[in-house]
């Protein structure tokens, strides 16, 4: 179970993390697209459109999981994608607090994210 606690305390346009996509092998990206679309069917079109935040989130998740793609639980990949898409779709450059978002740390340590088992 994942819960997001999000508090907007102001807008700060400086030092927000940015995303730099790189090229992935087709099979790796396609596996994650299929996984996401199986849970969010309307997502396929935006996942394939390289101008969308959803595509950026997909690339980030695929790159982050490239070495562990087959050993990572689908739920973890979906959690990472959902958080990355949320971040990229909510004016992330304007967030005042964004510690940890889209870095290499576990997403449960990102500012405002709490993960737990239920």
N, C-alpha and C positions, 0 to 999 in steps of 0.2 A: 504494500500500500504506500502510495506517495501522496504527500500533501504539500501544497505550495503556500507559503505565507509571504505575501508581497505587499510591501509598504512603500509608497511613493512619498519621499520627503522633500524632493526638489529635483531640479534638472541640472545636470552637470555634463556638458558636452565634451569634456576633456578626459583623456586616458581610458575611455571605454574599450574593451577588447574588440578586436576586429577578426574577421574570418578570412583566411587565405586558402581557397580551394586548390587541390592538386588533383592529378589524374589517378583514378583507381581502375583496376581491372574490371571489365564488364561484369563478370560473375559475382564479385563482391558487392558491387553497388546493386545489381539486380536482385540478389538474395534479400537485401535489406528493403528494397522497394516492395518486393512481394510480401514480406512480413508486415510492413506498415499498411499496405493496401488491404491485406487480409483483415486488418482490424479497423481501418478507416477507409472504406472503399472510394469515397469521393477524392481521396488524396492523390490518386495516380497521375492525373493531369498536371497538378502543381508540382509533384515530385520530379516530373520529367522536364519542367520548364526551368532552365538554368537562371532565370531572372528572379525567381521567387525565394523568399526566406525559407520555405519548406525544403527547397532543393539544397540550400546552404546547410540546413539542419541535417539533411540526409548525408551530405558529403562529410560533415563534421563527425557524425556517428560512424560512418563507414571507415573513415580514416582512423578514428580512435580505436575501433575494434578490429582493424585489418589483421592484426596478428592473432587475435583470439576469436575471430568471427564464428568459427564452428563450435567453439567451446563456451561461448557466452549464451546465457539463457535468453530466449526471445523476449521475456518480460523486461530484462535489463536493457536490451536494445530499444524496446518501445519506450521505456522510461526515459532513456537518454534522448531519443528523438523528440519526445513530447516536450521535455524541458528545453532542448535547443530550439525547437520551433517556437515555443512560447517566448523565449528570450529574444529571438531574432524578429518576431512579429510584434513586439511591444516597445518599439523605439529604444532598443538596448543602448544605443549611444547616448540617450538622455537619462539613463538610470543614474542616480546618485550613488547607490550602493549596489555593486555587482561583483563583490569578492568571490572569486572562484569560478564564476560562470564561464563555461567553455574552455576551461583549462584542463590539465591532465589529472587533476584530483578527482576523487569520487564525487559524483554529482550530489550525494547526500551531504557533502560538506559545503556546497555552494550557499551563498548568502540567501536566507529566507526559505531554504528547502529543508524539510525534515522527512526522513525516511524511517519506516518502522514496519514491523511485522504485525499482522492482525489475522 
